[in-house]
Amino acid sequence: GKKTDNAAMILENWVNLMMNKDSNILVSLEEKFTASEMCSKMTTQEKCLKPSITKYIGKKDKKGRYSGEGEARYSNGSIVWATFKHGLREGPATIEQLNGDRVEGVFVNDKLEGWA
């Protein structure tokens, strides 16, 4: 019906806006809702929204954890090329977001260091 069509149009506009490289919608949402601040107050990563790895290309150690250079594809559409140690991202990495933007940085104990 009309409400469903309207909701679909609104959702499509949001998705297009978030995928637009020139849009600052994600920055605006962060400023308004400070999601990263809420996440940093959490005591465990499980309590914070964190995309899961849907596909991993690379070696694993004897315990089945990601090890060495690898490519991880995440549920949010991003791809990370990084070095993994004991299943965690460690060292230099390149992150490609769903909209095509690339960020290079360094992971320390599975956390991206500094500003990206």
Secondary structure by P-SEA (a helix, b strand, c coil): caaaaaaaaaaaaaaaaaaccccaaaaaaaaacaaaaaaaaccccccccccccccccbbbcccccccccbbbbccccbbbbbbbccccccccbbbbcccbbbbbbbbccccccccc
